[in-house]
Amino acid sequence: MDLPERIHIGADDKPCIRDTGITVEHVIGLLAQGWTKNEILTKHANISIDDIRACFKYVAMVLHEQSAIHAS
């Protein structure tokens, strides 16, 4: 799977926003808890709206890949 440009696999084998150490799981978890994009950007000033979009893209890619595996 080709990762979105802003996402890399960190030292703990978790997908992270490049150069931040903030995991995709953390960002998606905050959104699931009801945080707004603006609240996330305020708390984590070192990420951008494009980083949040990259997290969504990564999750969509993972779900697509899992669907393909289950369909075979």
N, C-alpha and C positions, 0 to 999 in steps of 0.2 A: 504494500500500500504506500503510495506517495503521500507524504505528509504535507499539509498546507505550509506555505513558506514560513509563516510565523510560529509554527509549532515544531518542537523537537522532543526527542525522548531524553529525559533527564537521567541523572546518575542513579536514581532509584527505579529506573525503567518505567516511569510514568510520563505521559505526554505533558509538556510544559510550554508556556509561552516563552519563546526564545529570549534569552538574556535576562530573565526575571526570576526563574525558579517557581513561578506561580503555576500550579497545575490546572489543566483543563477541568479536572474533577472539581477543584475549588471554585472556579468561575461558574460552572454549570450548577454546582450546589448552592451558591449564593443566589443565583437567579431562581432556582427551585424554591428557596426560602422566601422569595418575594422581593429581593433586592432589585432596584432598578439599575439600568446600565450606568446612569449618572452616579448613583451611590457607589458602585464598584469602581468607577473611574476616579472618584474622589478619594476613596480608601486606598486604592492602588494607583497612585499618580504615575507610576512607571509603565502603565499599559495604556493602550488606545482602544477606541471603538473597533478598529480593524483587528486588534488582538481578540476581542470578544467575538467578533464574527468568525475569526479563524477557529475558535473553540467550537462554535456551532458547526462549522464545516467539518472539523475533525470528528465530532460526534455523528454527524450524518454519514460520513464515510465509513465509520466503524459499524453503524447499524446496517448500512447497505451491504457491507462485506459479510456480516453475520447472516443477513437474509439470503445471500447467494449461497452460503455454506449450507444452510438449512434446506434450501430448495433443491440441492443436488442429491 
